[in-house]
Amino acid sequence: MVNADLPSGAPVGSMSAFRSTGLGIFAIHPTRHCVAHKVRALIDFLSKALSCVS
């Protein structure tokens, strides 16, 4: 049904007045002192990559 309308741009949002609340993304690891370097690198990367997402 919708596949034919997608290329033309005909479909529009029907619930644009309703926005979901923003949810945080959390990194949970067992201890603060012994975080593996690759885990810390991943956390730092995601923090930097997602800091511009609002």
PDB file of N, CA, C and O in Angstrom:
ATOM      1  N   MET A   1       0.815  -1.200   0.000  1.00  0.00           N
ATOM      2  CA  MET A   1       0.000   0.000   0.000  1.00  0.00           C
ATOM      3  C   MET A   1       0.862   1.269   0.000  1.00  0.00           C
ATOM      4  O   MET A   1       0.730   2.126  -0.874  1.00  0.00           O
ATOM      5  N   VAL A   2       1.719   1.364   0.971  1.00  0.00           N
ATOM      6  CA  VAL A   2       2.503   2.585   1.137  1.00  0.00           C
ATOM      7  C   VAL A   2       3.688   2.632   0.183  1.00  0.00           C
ATOM      8  O   VAL A   2       4.174   3.712  -0.152  1.00  0.00           O
ATOM      9  N   ASN A   3       4.157   1.465  -0.257  1.00  0.00           N
ATOM     10  CA  ASN A   3       5.350   1.421  -1.106  1.00  0.00           C
ATOM     11  C   ASN A   3       5.215   2.290  -2.352  1.00  0.00           C
ATOM     12  O   ASN A   3       6.202   2.874  -2.798  1.00  0.00           O
ATOM     13  N   ALA A   4       4.040   2.385  -2.912  1.00  0.00           N
ATOM     14  CA  ALA A   4       3.845   3.195  -4.114  1.00  0.00           C
ATOM     15  C   ALA A   4       3.939   4.688  -3.792  1.00  0.00           C
ATOM     16  O   ALA A   4       4.343   5.471  -4.652  1.00  0.00           O
ATOM     17  N   ASP A   5       3.578   5.095  -2.581  1.00  0.00           N
ATOM     18  CA  ASP A   5       3.579   6.516  -2.208  1.00  0.00           C
ATOM     19  C   ASP A   5       4.934   7.009  -1.703  1.00  0.00           C
ATOM     20  O   ASP A   5       5.188   8.213  -1.726  1.00  0.00           O
ATOM     21  N   LEU A   6       5.799   6.124  -1.255  1.00  0.00           N
ATOM     22  CA  LEU A   6       7.071   6.548  -0.679  1.00  0.00           C
ATOM     23  C   LEU A   6       7.953   7.338  -1.637  1.00  0.00           C
ATOM     24  O   LEU A   6       8.474   8.378  -1.235  1.00  0.00           O
ATOM     25  N   PRO A   7       8.152   6.908  -2.879  1.00  0.00           N
ATOM     26  CA  PRO A   7       9.026   7.688  -3.775  1.00  0.00           C
ATOM     27  C   PRO A   7       8.519   9.103  -4.050  1.00  0.00           C
ATOM     28  O   PRO A   7       9.323  10.010  -4.268  1.00  0.00           O
ATOM     29  N   SER A   8       7.208   9.305  -4.042  1.00  0.00           N
ATOM     30  CA  SER A   8       6.667  10.630  -4.347  1.00  0.00           C
ATOM     31  C   SER A   8       6.698  11.563  -3.150  1.00  0.00           C
ATOM     32  O   SER A   8       6.534  12.773  -3.303  1.00  0.00           O
ATOM     33  N   GLY A   9       6.905  11.019  -1.966  1.00  0.00           N
ATOM     34  CA  GLY A   9       6.913  11.846  -0.764  1.00  0.00           C
ATOM     35  C   GLY A   9       5.526  12.121  -0.224  1.00  0.00           C
ATOM     36  O   GLY A   9       5.360  12.997   0.625  1.00  0.00           O
ATOM     37  N   ALA A  10       4.519  11.391  -0.699  1.00  0.00           N
ATOM     38  CA  ALA A  10       3.140  11.617  -0.275  1.00  0.00           C
ATOM     39  C   ALA A  10       2.895  11.326   1.211  1.00  0.00           C
ATOM     40  O   ALA A  10       2.145  12.070   1.842  1.00  0.00           O
ATOM     41  N   PRO A  11       3.490  10.283   1.798  1.00  0.00           N
ATOM     42  CA  PRO A  11       3.208  10.029   3.216  1.00  0.00           C
ATOM     43  C   PRO A  11       3.737  11.157   4.098  1.00  0.00           C
ATOM     44  O   PRO A  11       4.846  11.653   3.900  1.00  0.00           O
ATOM     45  N   VAL A  12       2.933  11.546   5.061  1.00  0.00           N
ATOM     46  CA  VAL A  12       3.329  12.577   6.027  1.00  0.00           C
ATOM     47  C   VAL A  12       3.075  12.034   7.424  1.00  0.00           C
ATOM     48  O   VAL A  12       2.269  11.122   7.610  1.00  0.00           O
ATOM     49  N   GLY A  13       3.754  12.591   8.382  1.00  0.00           N
ATOM     50  CA  GLY A  13       3.554  12.181   9.767  1.00  0.00           C
ATOM     51  C   GLY A  13       2.169  12.540  10.252  1.00  0.00           C
ATOM     52  O   GLY A  13       1.694  13.648  10.003  1.00  0.00           O
ATOM     53  N   SER A  14       1.520  11.635  10.932  1.00  0.00           N
ATOM     54  CA  SER A  14       0.165  11.911  11.409  1.00  0.00           C
ATOM     55  C   SER A  14       0.136  12.292  12.886  1.00  0.00           C
ATOM     56  O   SER A  14      -0.881  12.773  13.385  1.00  0.00           O
ATOM     57  N   MET A  15       1.242  12.080  13.581  1.00  0.00           N
ATOM     58  CA  MET A  15       1.259  12.382  15.012  1.00  0.00           C
ATOM     59  C   MET A  15       2.417  13.315  15.370  1.00  0.00           C
ATOM     60  O   MET A  15       3.060  13.143  16.406  1.00  0.00           O
ATOM     61  N   SER A  16       2.679  14.293  14.518  1.00  0.00           N
ATOM     62  CA  SER A  16       3.815  15.177  14.750  1.00  0.00           C
ATOM     63  C   SER A  16       3.635  16.058  15.983  1.00  0.00           C
ATOM     64  O   SER A  16       4.619  16.578  16.510  1.00  0.00           O
ATOM     65  N   ALA A  17       2.393  16.239  16.457  1.00  0.00           N
ATOM     66  CA  ALA A  17       2.158  17.044  17.658  1.00  0.00           C
ATOM     67  C   ALA A  17       2.566  16.290  18.928  1.00  0.00           C
ATOM     68  O   ALA A  17       2.744  16.903  19.981  1.00  0.00           O
ATOM     69  N   PHE A  18       2.712  14.991  18.837  1.00  0.00           N
ATOM     70  CA  PHE A  18       3.057  14.175  19.993  1.00  0.00           C
ATOM     71  C   PHE A  18       4.516  13.746  19.892  1.00  0.00           C
ATOM     72  O   PHE A  18       4.900  13.047  18.954  1.00  0.00           O
ATOM     73  N   ARG A  19       5.308  14.157  20.840  1.00  0.00           N
ATOM     74  CA  ARG A  19       6.724  13.796  20.866  1.00  0.00           C
ATOM     75  C   ARG A  19       6.983  12.895  22.050  1.00  0.00           C
ATOM     76  O   ARG A  19       6.385  13.069  23.112  1.00  0.00           O
ATOM     77  N   SER A  20       7.860  11.945  21.880  1.00  0.00           N
ATOM     78  CA  SER A  20       8.227  11.089  23.007  1.00  0.00           C
ATOM     79  C   SER A  20       9.229  11.837  23.886  1.00  0.00           C
ATOM     80  O   SER A  20       9.923  12.742  23.423  1.00  0.00           O
ATOM     81  N   THR A  21       9.292  11.459  25.118  1.00  0.00           N
ATOM     82  CA  THR A  21      10.262  12.065  26.021  1.00  0.00           C
ATOM     83  C   THR A  21      11.644  11.500  25.715  1.00  0.00           C
ATOM     84  O   THR A  21      11.779  10.340  25.327  1.00  0.00           O
ATOM     85  N   GLY A  22      12.638  12.306  25.888  1.00  0.00           N
ATOM     86  CA  GLY A  22      14.004  11.856  25.641  1.00  0.00           C
ATOM     87  C   GLY A  22      14.448  10.877  26.717  1.00  0.00           C
ATOM     88  O   GLY A  22      14.185  11.079  27.903  1.00  0.00           O
ATOM     89  N   LEU A  23      15.100   9.854  26.307  1.00  0.00           N
ATOM     90  CA  LEU A  23      15.625   8.861  27.242  1.00  0.00           C
ATOM     91  C   LEU A  23      17.137   8.871  27.165  1.00  0.00           C
ATOM     92  O   LEU A  23      17.708   9.012  26.084  1.00  0.00           O
ATOM     93  N   GLY A  24      17.777   8.725  28.291  1.00  0.00           N
ATOM     94  CA  GLY A  24      19.227   8.706  28.325  1.00  0.00           C
ATOM     95  C   GLY A  24      19.787   7.358  27.928  1.00  0.00           C
ATOM     96  O   GLY A  24      19.094   6.341  27.963  1.00  0.00           O
ATOM     97  N   ILE A  25      21.030   7.369  27.555  1.00  0.00           N
ATOM     98  CA  ILE A  25      21.757   6.132  27.270  1.00  0.00           C
ATOM     99  C   ILE A  25      22.815   6.008  28.356  1.00  0.00           C
ATOM    100  O   ILE A  25      23.579   6.944  28.589  1.00  0.00           O
ATOM    101  N   PHE A  26      22.863   4.870  29.013  1.00  0.00           N
ATOM    102  CA  PHE A  26      23.766   4.686  30.133  1.00  0.00           C
ATOM    103  C   PHE A  26      24.702   3.513  29.872  1.00  0.00           C
ATOM    104  O   PHE A  26      24.298   2.500  29.301  1.00  0.00           O
ATOM    105  N   ALA A  27      25.947   3.657  30.292  1.00  0.00           N
ATOM    106  CA  ALA A  27      26.923   2.567  30.220  1.00  0.00           C
ATOM    107  C   ALA A  27      27.115   2.061  31.646  1.00  0.00           C
ATOM    108  O   ALA A  27      27.536   2.812  32.526  1.00  0.00           O
ATOM    109  N   ILE A  28      26.812   0.817  31.863  1.00  0.00           N
ATOM    110  CA  ILE A  28      26.923   0.225  33.198  1.00  0.00           C
ATOM    111  C   ILE A  28      28.021  -0.825  33.177  1.00  0.00           C
ATOM    112  O   ILE A  28      27.987  -1.748  32.364  1.00  0.00           O
ATOM    113  N   HIS A  29      28.981  -0.686  34.058  1.00  0.00           N
ATOM    114  CA  HIS A  29      30.054  -1.657  34.178  1.00  0.00           C
ATOM    115  C   HIS A  29      30.280  -1.942  35.656  1.00  0.00           C
ATOM    116  O   HIS A  29      29.939  -1.110  36.497  1.00  0.00           O
ATOM    117  N   PRO A  30      30.844  -3.091  35.990  1.00  0.00           N
ATOM    118  CA  PRO A  30      30.859  -3.556  37.374  1.00  0.00           C
ATOM    119  C   PRO A  30      31.652  -2.715  38.367  1.00  0.00           C
ATOM    120  O   PRO A  30      31.247  -2.612  39.525  1.00  0.00           O
ATOM    121  N   THR A  31      32.735  -2.126  37.970  1.00  0.00           N
ATOM    122  CA  THR A  31      33.521  -1.353  38.922  1.00  0.00           C
ATOM    123  C   THR A  31      34.114  -0.132  38.252  1.00  0.00           C
ATOM    124  O   THR A  31      34.355  -0.125  37.045  1.00  0.00           O
ATOM    125  N   ARG A  32      34.337   0.862  39.016  1.00  0.00           N
ATOM    126  CA  ARG A  32      34.860   2.120  38.484  1.00  0.00           C
ATOM    127  C   ARG A  32      36.381   2.074  38.301  1.00  0.00           C
ATOM    128  O   ARG A  32      36.914   2.777  37.442  1.00  0.00           O
ATOM    129  N   HIS A  33      37.075   1.273  39.080  1.00  0.00           N
ATOM    130  CA  HIS A  33      38.531   1.289  39.083  1.00  0.00           C
ATOM    131  C   HIS A  33      39.155   0.384  38.025  1.00  0.00           C
ATOM    132  O   HIS A  33      40.252   0.675  37.549  1.00  0.00           O
ATOM    133  N   CYS A  34      38.503  -0.683  37.653  1.00  0.00           N
ATOM    134  CA  CYS A  34      39.108  -1.662  36.743  1.00  0.00           C
ATOM    135  C   CYS A  34      38.339  -1.792  35.435  1.00  0.00           C
ATOM    136  O   CYS A  34      37.931  -2.890  35.056  1.00  0.00           O
ATOM    137  N   VAL A  35      38.143  -0.681  34.751  1.00  0.00           N
ATOM    138  CA  VAL A  35      37.453  -0.714  33.469  1.00  0.00           C
ATOM    139  C   VAL A  35      38.481  -1.045  32.392  1.00  0.00           C
ATOM    140  O   VAL A  35      39.509  -0.376  32.282  1.00  0.00           O
ATOM    141  N   ALA A  36      38.205  -2.071  31.603  1.00  0.00           N
ATOM    142  CA  ALA A  36      39.113  -2.451  30.524  1.00  0.00           C
ATOM    143  C   ALA A  36      39.286  -1.284  29.555  1.00  0.00           C
ATOM    144  O   ALA A  36      38.364  -0.494  29.355  1.00  0.00           O
ATOM    145  N   HIS A  37      40.462  -1.183  28.962  1.00  0.00           N
ATOM    146  CA  HIS A  37      40.746  -0.071  28.056  1.00  0.00           C
ATOM    147  C   HIS A  37      39.779  -0.040  26.879  1.00  0.00           C
ATOM    148  O   HIS A  37      39.358   1.034  26.450  1.00  0.00           O
ATOM    149  N   LYS A  38      39.425  -1.210  26.354  1.00  0.00           N
ATOM    150  CA  LYS A  38      38.512  -1.225  25.210  1.00  0.00           C
ATOM    151  C   LYS A  38      37.102  -0.799  25.618  1.00  0.00           C
ATOM    152  O   LYS A  38      36.383  -0.204  24.816  1.00  0.00           O
ATOM    153  N   VAL A  39      36.701  -1.096  26.848  1.00  0.00           N
ATOM    154  CA  VAL A  39      35.385  -0.653  27.337  1.00  0.00           C
ATOM    155  C   VAL A  39      35.404   0.853  27.520  1.00  0.00           C
ATOM    156  O   VAL A  39      34.462   1.538  27.121  1.00  0.00           O
ATOM    157  N   ARG A  40      36.464   1.377  28.119  1.00  0.00           N
ATOM    158  CA  ARG A  40      36.589   2.818  28.312  1.00  0.00           C
ATOM    159  C   ARG A  40      36.617   3.537  26.965  1.00  0.00           C
ATOM    160  O   ARG A  40      36.012   4.599  26.818  1.00  0.00           O
ATOM    161  N   ALA A  41      37.315   2.965  25.981  1.00  0.00           N
ATOM    162  CA  ALA A  41      37.383   3.562  24.645  1.00  0.00           C
ATOM    163  C   ALA A  41      35.996   3.596  23.999  1.00  0.00           C
ATOM    164  O   ALA A  41      35.624   4.581  23.362  1.00  0.00           O
ATOM    165  N   LEU A  42      35.236   2.510  24.170  1.00  0.00           N
ATOM    166  CA  LEU A  42      33.878   2.472  23.618  1.00  0.00           C
ATOM    167  C   LEU A  42      32.994   3.518  24.284  1.00  0.00           C
ATOM    168  O   LEU A  42      32.247   4.221  23.603  1.00  0.00           O
ATOM    169  N   ILE A  43      33.068   3.628  25.594  1.00  0.00           N
ATOM    170  CA  ILE A  43      32.266   4.617  26.322  1.00  0.00           C
ATOM    171  C   ILE A  43      32.630   6.027  25.869  1.00  0.00           C
ATOM    172  O   ILE A  43      31.746   6.849  25.628  1.00  0.00           O
ATOM    173  N   ASP A  44      33.924   6.308  25.753  1.00  0.00           N
ATOM    174  CA  ASP A  44      34.357   7.636  25.303  1.00  0.00           C
ATOM    175  C   ASP A  44      33.894   7.921  23.881  1.00  0.00           C
ATOM    176  O   ASP A  44      33.445   9.027  23.580  1.00  0.00           O
ATOM    177  N   PHE A  45      34.003   6.913  22.998  1.00  0.00           N
ATOM    178  CA  PHE A  45      33.567   7.083  21.616  1.00  0.00           C
ATOM    179  C   PHE A  45      32.065   7.385  21.542  1.00  0.00           C
ATOM    180  O   PHE A  45      31.644   8.327  20.871  1.00  0.00           O
ATOM    181  N   LEU A  46      31.264   6.569  22.243  1.00  0.00           N
ATOM    182  CA  LEU A  46      29.805   6.780  22.213  1.00  0.00           C
ATOM    183  C   LEU A  46      29.420   8.104  22.823  1.00  0.00           C
ATOM    184  O   LEU A  46      28.512   8.776  22.335  1.00  0.00           O
ATOM    185  N   SER A  47      30.102   8.486  23.888  1.00  0.00           N
ATOM    186  CA  SER A  47      29.816   9.776  24.521  1.00  0.00           C
ATOM    187  C   SER A  47      30.051  10.916  23.561  1.00  0.00           C
ATOM    188  O   SER A  47      29.235  11.833  23.467  1.00  0.00           O
ATOM    189  N   LYS A  48      31.169  10.869  22.841  1.00  0.00           N
ATOM    190  CA  LYS A  48      31.490  11.930  21.888  1.00  0.00           C
ATOM    191  C   LYS A  48      30.547  11.873  20.686  1.00  0.00           C
ATOM    192  O   LYS A  48      30.068  12.911  20.229  1.00  0.00           O
ATOM    193  N   ALA A  49      30.280  10.683  20.175  1.00  0.00           N
ATOM    194  CA  ALA A  49      29.430  10.537  18.982  1.00  0.00           C
ATOM    195  C   ALA A  49      27.986  10.933  19.246  1.00  0.00           C
ATOM    196  O   ALA A  49      27.313  11.468  18.365  1.00  0.00           O
ATOM    197  N   LEU A  50      27.509  10.669  20.462  1.00  0.00           N
ATOM    198  CA  LEU A  50      26.102  10.960  20.764  1.00  0.00           C
ATOM    199  C   LEU A  50      25.891  12.293  21.454  1.00  0.00           C
ATOM    200  O   LEU A  50      24.753  12.640  21.768  1.00  0.00           O
ATOM    201  N   SER A  51      26.947  13.049  21.701  1.00  0.00           N
ATOM    202  CA  SER A  51      26.797  14.322  22.397  1.00  0.00           C
ATOM    203  C   SER A  51      26.055  15.360  21.562  1.00  0.00           C
ATOM    204  O   SER A  51      25.468  16.292  22.112  1.00  0.00           O
ATOM    205  N   CYS A  52      26.077  15.207  20.250  1.00  0.00           N
ATOM    206  CA  CYS A  52      25.385  16.167  19.381  1.00  0.00           C
ATOM    207  C   CYS A  52      23.952  15.748  19.095  1.00  0.00           C
ATOM    208  O   CYS A  52      23.214  16.507  18.467  1.00  0.00           O
ATOM    209  N   VAL A  53      23.538  14.577  19.530  1.00  0.00           N
ATOM    210  CA  VAL A  53      22.171  14.107  19.305  1.00  0.00           C
ATOM    211  C   VAL A  53      21.273  14.710  20.373  1.00  0.00           C
ATOM    212  O   VAL A  53      21.549  14.608  21.568  1.00  0.00           O
ATOM    213  N   SER A  54      20.202  15.336  19.927  1.00  0.00           N
ATOM    214  CA  SER A  54      19.300  15.945  20.915  1.00  0.00           C
ATOM    215  C   SER A  54      17.941  15.299  20.890  1.00  0.00           C
ATOM    216  O   SER A  54      17.059  15.687  21.655  1.00  0.00           O
TER     217      SER A  54
END
